[in-house]
Amino acid sequence: MVVGIILLIVAVLAVLVGRGMLSIPGINGDNGGELTTISAVIGSEKREFFEDPEVQRVFGDHGYTIRVDTAGSRRIATDVDLSAYDLAFPSSAPAAQKIMAGTSTTGRFTPFHSPIAVATFEPIMGLLAEHGVASRQDGHWIINMAAFLELASSGQRWRDLGEGFASPRVVQFSSTDVRSSNSAAMYLSILAWVANNASVVTNQSEVNSVVARVSPLFLGQGYTESSSAGPFADYLSQGMGAKPMVMVYEAQYLAEQNKPDSRIRGDMVLAYPDPTVLSNHTVVSLSTQGAEIGRLLVEDPELQRLAAEHGFRPQNSALFEQAMGPLNVPSYLNSVDPPDFDVLEELIEGVSAQYNSPPPPEETQQ
């Protein structure tokens, strides 16, 4: 009977360990067997990366399990109570700058970046090319943002450009809500640079001039979502008629294109604004353990490889080239810096003041 009880106890313990409900030295990870839980608040576009079982395995091998909440990068920098977290992982350098200015931190790490790009369709790019707004360069579609700003500001509709797309929609990009989303803020940074005579906005006079010029490109979109996942999902499911051009992170498109069951169809293409902005995904560590996670994201070759497979451009560019394989991805892009956080906030507030409704709520944190 004693033997039977012992066997029952062993069986129960095995089930608990298998379900991750019990940690036993030598079973879970290399950190003395006990996995240390790290709390992180991240931009939603990195959720799939952190939920990847392979990513979780690598962190587990180092003795860590990562619990993530998601929020817009602007909200991470201004509204989120960071005292509950070991690290913040916004999607831009200006947001990281703001966090470090107002919070006690233990380090800053930039493991990867992703250019702002445009998910669109071949017929759309053909129309823009006919009007001198787009061109093919080394096999990639490039959008001249100065020419695009002129065209979008004219109020022309797609049907006015030719027979390729007889839509009554106004020529413009679909973006997320600039009041809450980093990808829209990066789009605003590009427009601001173009509207400010090809230079970074630095003062209030320039802010006022730029806001007056570019606000219609945001207000004219109608309803916009708070997460970059929303417009891209609509692009994939609804097609050209609903979303002819969507502002995305390059990583979103490449990660989808790299999947075995990819929803990218033959007429879908990824175009690049000229200039674009490189969205530097930046870890701001808020504890010594958070700093260790930041270091691992930068230095661990498996995590760098997995980031590349998710479409991000890691510090080791060779890993990105290997992960992308036959996909036609440019190695060089003409990019400009966004304004610093305070100036970017002035631009966002200026555009936001034109809205008559509150921003959409943040997605539910998990």
TIVO-95366 format. One record per residue (C-alpha): x, y, z; residue number from 0. Coordinates in steps of 0.2 Angstrom, whole numbers, padded with zeros to 4 digits. Layout:
# residues N
+-------+-------+-------+-----+
|     x |     y |     z | pos |
+-------+-------+-------+-----+
|     X |     Y |     Z | NUM |
...
+-------+-------+-------+-----+
This chain:
# residues 366
+-------+-------+-------+-----+
|     x |     y |     z | pos |
+-------+-------+-------+-----+
|  0000 |  0000 |  0000 |   0 |
|  0014 |  0012 |  0004 |   1 |
|  0022 |  0009 | -0013 |   2 |
|  0005 |  0013 | -0021 |   3 |
|  0004 |  0029 | -0012 |   4 |
|  0022 |  0034 | -0017 |   5 |
|  0018 |  0030 | -0035 |   6 |
|  0002 |  0040 | -0034 |   7 |
|  0012 |  0055 | -0027 |   8 |
|  0025 |  0053 | -0041 |   9 |
|  0011 |  0053 | -0054 |  10 |
|  0003 |  0069 | -0047 |  11 |
|  0020 |  0078 | -0046 |  12 |
|  0023 |  0073 | -0064 |  13 |
|  0007 |  0080 | -0070 |  14 |
|  0010 |  0097 | -0060 |  15 |
|  0027 |  0099 | -0067 |  16 |
|  0021 |  0095 | -0085 |  17 |
|  0008 |  0108 | -0084 |  18 |
|  0020 |  0121 | -0077 |  19 |
|  0011 |  0122 | -0060 |  20 |
|  0026 |  0116 | -0050 |  21 |
|  0045 |  0120 | -0052 |  22 |
|  0058 |  0107 | -0047 |  23 |
|  0077 |  0110 | -0047 |  24 |
|  0085 |  0103 | -0062 |  25 |
|  0068 |  0101 | -0072 |  26 |
|  0064 |  0119 | -0077 |  27 |
|  0077 |  0129 | -0085 |  28 |
|  0096 |  0131 | -0081 |  29 |
|  0093 |  0144 | -0067 |  30 |
|  0094 |  0131 | -0052 |  31 |
|  0078 |  0124 | -0059 |  32 |
|  0066 |  0138 | -0054 |  33 |
|  0060 |  0149 | -0068 |  34 |
|  0060 |  0168 | -0063 |  35 |
|  0044 |  0177 | -0069 |  36 |
|  0048 |  0193 | -0078 |  37 |
|  0034 |  0206 | -0080 |  38 |
|  0035 |  0216 | -0096 |  39 |
|  0024 |  0229 | -0105 |  40 |
|  0026 |  0229 | -0124 |  41 |
|  0019 |  0236 | -0140 |  42 |
|  0006 |  0224 | -0147 |  43 |
|  0016 |  0221 | -0163 |  44 |
|  0028 |  0210 | -0153 |  45 |
|  0015 |  0199 | -0145 |  46 |
|  0017 |  0185 | -0157 |  47 |
|  0036 |  0185 | -0155 |  48 |
|  0034 |  0183 | -0136 |  49 |
|  0020 |  0170 | -0138 |  50 |
|  0031 |  0160 | -0150 |  51 |
|  0035 |  0143 | -0141 |  52 |
|  0053 |  0143 | -0147 |  53 |
|  0055 |  0161 | -0139 |  54 |
|  0048 |  0155 | -0123 |  55 |
|  0059 |  0139 | -0123 |  56 |
|  0075 |  0150 | -0125 |  57 |
|  0070 |  0161 | -0111 |  58 |
|  0066 |  0146 | -0101 |  59 |
|  0083 |  0139 | -0105 |  60 |
|  0090 |  0155 | -0097 |  61 |
|  0079 |  0152 | -0082 |  62 |
|  0065 |  0165 | -0086 |  63 |
|  0047 |  0165 | -0090 |  64 |
|  0040 |  0182 | -0098 |  65 |
|  0023 |  0188 | -0093 |  66 |
|  0018 |  0202 | -0105 |  67 |
|  0004 |  0215 | -0106 |  68 |
|  0002 |  0226 | -0121 |  69 |
| -0001 |  0244 | -0124 |  70 |
|  0002 |  0258 | -0137 |  71 |
|  0020 |  0264 | -0136 |  72 |
|  0014 |  0282 | -0132 |  73 |
|  0003 |  0275 | -0118 |  74 |
|  0018 |  0265 | -0111 |  75 |
|  0028 |  0281 | -0110 |  76 |
|  0014 |  0292 | -0103 |  77 |
|  0000 |  0283 | -0094 |  78 |
|  0005 |  0265 | -0089 |  79 |
|  0010 |  0263 | -0071 |  80 |
|  0028 |  0255 | -0074 |  81 |
|  0031 |  0251 | -0056 |  82 |
|  0023 |  0234 | -0059 |  83 |
|  0035 |  0229 | -0072 |  84 |
|  0053 |  0223 | -0075 |  85 |
|  0054 |  0231 | -0092 |  86 |
|  0045 |  0242 | -0104 |  87 |
|  0047 |  0238 | -0123 |  88 |
|  0040 |  0252 | -0133 |  89 |
|  0041 |  0252 | -0152 |  90 |
|  0051 |  0268 | -0154 |  91 |
|  0066 |  0278 | -0148 |  92 |
|  0056 |  0293 | -0143 |  93 |
|  0044 |  0283 | -0132 |  94 |
|  0060 |  0275 | -0124 |  95 |
|  0067 |  0293 | -0122 |  96 |
|  0052 |  0298 | -0112 |  97 |
|  0052 |  0283 | -0101 |  98 |
|  0070 |  0286 | -0096 |  99 |
|  0067 |  0304 | -0093 | 100 |
|  0054 |  0301 | -0080 | 101 |
|  0057 |  0284 | -0072 | 102 |
|  0072 |  0275 | -0063 | 103 |
|  0079 |  0263 | -0075 | 104 |
|  0093 |  0251 | -0076 | 105 |
|  0097 |  0250 | -0094 | 106 |
|  0092 |  0253 | -0112 | 107 |
|  0093 |  0240 | -0126 | 108 |
|  0088 |  0240 | -0145 | 109 |
|  0088 |  0222 | -0150 | 110 |
|  0079 |  0225 | -0167 | 111 |
|  0071 |  0238 | -0178 | 112 |
|  0057 |  0238 | -0191 | 113 |
|  0055 |  0251 | -0205 | 114 |
|  0038 |  0259 | -0208 | 115 |
|  0031 |  0252 | -0224 | 116 |
|  0015 |  0251 | -0234 | 117 |
|  0005 |  0236 | -0238 | 118 |
| -0003 |  0238 | -0254 | 119 |
| -0007 |  0230 | -0271 | 120 |
|  0001 |  0230 | -0289 | 121 |
| -0013 |  0240 | -0297 | 122 |
| -0012 |  0253 | -0284 | 123 |
|  0007 |  0255 | -0287 | 124 |
|  0005 |  0255 | -0305 | 125 |
| -0007 |  0270 | -0304 | 126 |
|  0004 |  0280 | -0293 | 127 |
|  0019 |  0276 | -0304 | 128 |
|  0009 |  0284 | -0319 | 129 |
|  0007 |  0300 | -0309 | 130 |
|  0026 |  0301 | -0304 | 131 |
|  0022 |  0296 | -0285 | 132 |
|  0030 |  0278 | -0286 | 133 |
|  0044 |  0269 | -0295 | 134 |
|  0053 |  0252 | -0295 | 135 |
|  0070 |  0253 | -0288 | 136 |
|  0081 |  0237 | -0288 | 137 |
|  0065 |  0227 | -0289 | 138 |
|  0056 |  0236 | -0274 | 139 |
|  0041 |  0248 | -0275 | 140 |
|  0046 |  0265 | -0268 | 141 |
|  0034 |  0279 | -0264 | 142 |
|  0040 |  0297 | -0266 | 143 |
|  0033 |  0305 | -0250 | 144 |
|  0034 |  0323 | -0256 | 145 |
|  0024 |  0318 | -0271 | 146 |
|  0012 |  0308 | -0261 | 147 |
|  0009 |  0322 | -0249 | 148 |
|  0005 |  0334 | -0264 | 149 |
| -0007 |  0321 | -0272 | 150 |
| -0016 |  0316 | -0255 | 151 |
| -0018 |  0335 | -0251 | 152 |
| -0026 |  0338 | -0268 | 153 |
| -0042 |  0328 | -0263 | 154 |
| -0041 |  0317 | -0279 | 155 |
| -0050 |  0301 | -0278 | 156 |
| -0043 |  0284 | -0285 | 157 |
| -0055 |  0284 | -0300 | 158 |
| -0048 |  0301 | -0305 | 159 |
| -0031 |  0293 | -0308 | 160 |
| -0035 |  0281 | -0321 | 161 |
| -0044 |  0265 | -0325 | 162 |
| -0034 |  0253 | -0313 | 163 |
| -0044 |  0256 | -0298 | 164 |
| -0061 |  0265 | -0300 | 165 |
| -0064 |  0268 | -0282 | 166 |
| -0073 |  0284 | -0275 | 167 |
| -0061 |  0284 | -0260 | 168 |
| -0049 |  0298 | -0258 | 169 |
| -0031 |  0294 | -0261 | 170 |
| -0023 |  0292 | -0244 | 171 |
| -0015 |  0279 | -0233 | 172 |
| -0025 |  0269 | -0219 | 173 |
| -0016 |  0271 | -0203 | 174 |
| -0020 |  0268 | -0185 | 175 |
| -0026 |  0281 | -0173 | 176 |
| -0012 |  0294 | -0171 | 177 |
| -0018 |  0298 | -0153 | 178 |
| -0014 |  0281 | -0147 | 179 |
| -0003 |  0271 | -0159 | 180 |
|  0016 |  0272 | -0162 | 181 |
|  0015 |  0267 | -0181 | 182 |
|  0003 |  0282 | -0184 | 183 |
|  0015 |  0293 | -0175 | 184 |
|  0029 |  0287 | -0186 | 185 |
|  0019 |  0290 | -0201 | 186 |
|  0016 |  0308 | -0194 | 187 |
|  0035 |  0309 | -0192 | 188 |
|  0038 |  0305 | -0210 | 189 |
|  0024 |  0318 | -0216 | 190 |
|  0031 |  0331 | -0204 | 191 |
|  0049 |  0329 | -0211 | 192 |
|  0042 |  0331 | -0229 | 193 |
|  0031 |  0346 | -0225 | 194 |
|  0045 |  0354 | -0215 | 195 |
|  0056 |  0356 | -0231 | 196 |
|  0065 |  0340 | -0228 | 197 |
|  0070 |  0343 | -0211 | 198 |
|  0066 |  0337 | -0193 | 199 |
|  0053 |  0348 | -0184 | 200 |
|  0061 |  0356 | -0169 | 201 |
|  0050 |  0371 | -0164 | 202 |
|  0032 |  0377 | -0161 | 203 |
|  0032 |  0387 | -0176 | 204 |
|  0036 |  0372 | -0187 | 205 |
|  0024 |  0361 | -0177 | 206 |
|  0010 |  0373 | -0181 | 207 |
|  0014 |  0374 | -0200 | 208 |
|  0015 |  0355 | -0201 | 209 |
| -0001 |  0351 | -0191 | 210 |
| -0011 |  0363 | -0203 | 211 |
| -0003 |  0354 | -0218 | 212 |
| -0005 |  0335 | -0213 | 213 |
| -0020 |  0334 | -0202 | 214 |
| -0032 |  0331 | -0216 | 215 |
| -0022 |  0315 | -0220 | 216 |
| -0027 |  0308 | -0203 | 217 |
| -0045 |  0315 | -0201 | 218 |
| -0050 |  0310 | -0218 | 219 |
| -0048 |  0292 | -0214 | 220 |
| -0063 |  0291 | -0203 | 221 |
| -0063 |  0278 | -0189 | 222 |
| -0045 |  0272 | -0185 | 223 |
| -0040 |  0258 | -0173 | 224 |
| -0028 |  0259 | -0159 | 225 |
| -0017 |  0244 | -0164 | 226 |
| -0007 |  0241 | -0180 | 227 |
| -0014 |  0223 | -0180 | 228 |
| -0032 |  0229 | -0185 | 229 |
| -0029 |  0238 | -0202 | 230 |
| -0017 |  0225 | -0207 | 231 |
| -0030 |  0211 | -0204 | 232 |
| -0042 |  0221 | -0214 | 233 |
| -0030 |  0222 | -0228 | 234 |
| -0027 |  0204 | -0228 | 235 |
| -0046 |  0199 | -0227 | 236 |
| -0055 |  0213 | -0236 | 237 |
| -0043 |  0217 | -0250 | 238 |
| -0040 |  0232 | -0261 | 239 |
| -0057 |  0239 | -0262 | 240 |
| -0057 |  0242 | -0243 | 241 |
| -0039 |  0245 | -0239 | 242 |
| -0029 |  0250 | -0255 | 243 |
| -0014 |  0256 | -0245 | 244 |
| -0011 |  0252 | -0226 | 245 |
|  0004 |  0259 | -0216 | 246 |
|  0012 |  0245 | -0207 | 247 |
|  0028 |  0239 | -0199 | 248 |
|  0038 |  0230 | -0212 | 249 |
|  0039 |  0216 | -0199 | 250 |
|  0020 |  0213 | -0199 | 251 |
|  0020 |  0210 | -0218 | 252 |
|  0036 |  0199 | -0218 | 253 |
|  0031 |  0189 | -0204 | 254 |
|  0015 |  0185 | -0213 | 255 |
|  0024 |  0182 | -0229 | 256 |
|  0036 |  0170 | -0221 | 257 |
|  0022 |  0159 | -0214 | 258 |
|  0019 |  0142 | -0222 | 259 |
|  0000 |  0146 | -0223 | 260 |
|  0003 |  0164 | -0228 | 261 |
| -0012 |  0175 | -0233 | 262 |
| -0001 |  0186 | -0244 | 263 |
| -0008 |  0184 | -0262 | 264 |
|  0000 |  0187 | -0278 | 265 |
| -0006 |  0204 | -0281 | 266 |
| -0001 |  0210 | -0264 | 267 |
|  0015 |  0220 | -0262 | 268 |
|  0025 |  0229 | -0249 | 269 |
|  0031 |  0246 | -0253 | 270 |
|  0043 |  0258 | -0244 | 271 |
|  0040 |  0277 | -0241 | 272 |
|  0055 |  0287 | -0247 | 273 |
|  0060 |  0293 | -0234 | 274 |
|  0054 |  0281 | -0221 | 275 |
|  0057 |  0280 | -0202 | 276 |
|  0065 |  0265 | -0193 | 277 |
|  0055 |  0261 | -0178 | 278 |
|  0068 |  0256 | -0166 | 279 |
|  0060 |  0243 | -0154 | 280 |
|  0069 |  0248 | -0137 | 281 |
|  0069 |  0239 | -0121 | 282 |
|  0070 |  0250 | -0106 | 283 |
|  0074 |  0239 | -0091 | 284 |
|  0066 |  0244 | -0074 | 285 |
|  0075 |  0231 | -0063 | 286 |
|  0091 |  0221 | -0064 | 287 |
|  0082 |  0206 | -0070 | 288 |
|  0074 |  0217 | -0084 | 289 |
|  0091 |  0222 | -0089 | 290 |
|  0096 |  0204 | -0091 | 291 |
|  0081 |  0201 | -0103 | 292 |
|  0086 |  0216 | -0113 | 293 |
|  0104 |  0209 | -0114 | 294 |
|  0098 |  0192 | -0119 | 295 |
|  0087 |  0200 | -0133 | 296 |
|  0102 |  0208 | -0140 | 297 |
|  0116 |  0195 | -0137 | 298 |
|  0107 |  0178 | -0138 | 299 |
|  0109 |  0171 | -0156 | 300 |
|  0094 |  0161 | -0155 | 301 |
|  0083 |  0176 | -0149 | 302 |
|  0090 |  0186 | -0163 | 303 |
|  0087 |  0173 | -0176 | 304 |
|  0069 |  0171 | -0170 | 305 |
|  0066 |  0190 | -0171 | 306 |
|  0072 |  0189 | -0189 | 307 |
|  0060 |  0175 | -0192 | 308 |
|  0046 |  0186 | -0186 | 309 |
|  0051 |  0200 | -0198 | 310 |
|  0061 |  0211 | -0187 | 311 |
|  0078 |  0217 | -0192 | 312 |
|  0090 |  0211 | -0178 | 313 |
|  0107 |  0219 | -0175 | 314 |
|  0115 |  0204 | -0184 | 315 |
|  0109 |  0208 | -0202 | 316 |
|  0115 |  0192 | -0209 | 317 |
|  0102 |  0183 | -0198 | 318 |
|  0089 |  0194 | -0206 | 319 |
|  0095 |  0189 | -0224 | 320 |
|  0095 |  0171 | -0219 | 321 |
|  0077 |  0171 | -0212 | 322 |
|  0070 |  0181 | -0227 | 323 |
|  0077 |  0168 | -0239 | 324 |
|  0070 |  0171 | -0256 | 325 |
|  0059 |  0186 | -0251 | 326 |
|  0064 |  0202 | -0260 | 327 |
|  0068 |  0213 | -0245 | 328 |
|  0079 |  0228 | -0248 | 329 |
|  0095 |  0229 | -0237 | 330 |
|  0096 |  0248 | -0238 | 331 |
|  0082 |  0261 | -0236 | 332 |
|  0082 |  0280 | -0236 | 333 |
|  0077 |  0284 | -0218 | 334 |
|  0075 |  0300 | -0207 | 335 |
|  0074 |  0302 | -0188 | 336 |
|  0058 |  0306 | -0180 | 337 |
|  0057 |  0322 | -0169 | 338 |
|  0061 |  0320 | -0151 | 339 |
|  0047 |  0314 | -0139 | 340 |
|  0041 |  0332 | -0134 | 341 |
|  0041 |  0339 | -0151 | 342 |
|  0032 |  0323 | -0157 | 343 |
|  0019 |  0325 | -0143 | 344 |
|  0016 |  0343 | -0149 | 345 |
|  0013 |  0336 | -0167 | 346 |
|  0001 |  0323 | -0161 | 347 |
| -0008 |  0335 | -0149 | 348 |
| -0010 |  0347 | -0164 | 349 |
| -0018 |  0334 | -0175 | 350 |
| -0028 |  0326 | -0161 | 351 |
| -0036 |  0343 | -0157 | 352 |
| -0044 |  0342 | -0174 | 353 |
| -0054 |  0326 | -0169 | 354 |
| -0072 |  0328 | -0162 | 355 |
| -0072 |  0310 | -0154 | 356 |
| -0061 |  0302 | -0141 | 357 |
| -0047 |  0290 | -0146 | 358 |
| -0052 |  0271 | -0147 | 359 |
| -0049 |  0261 | -0131 | 360 |
| -0033 |  0251 | -0129 | 361 |
| -0034 |  0233 | -0133 | 362 |
| -0037 |  0222 | -0118 | 363 |
| -0021 |  0218 | -0109 | 364 |
| -0017 |  0200 | -0106 | 365 |
+-------+-------+-------+-----+
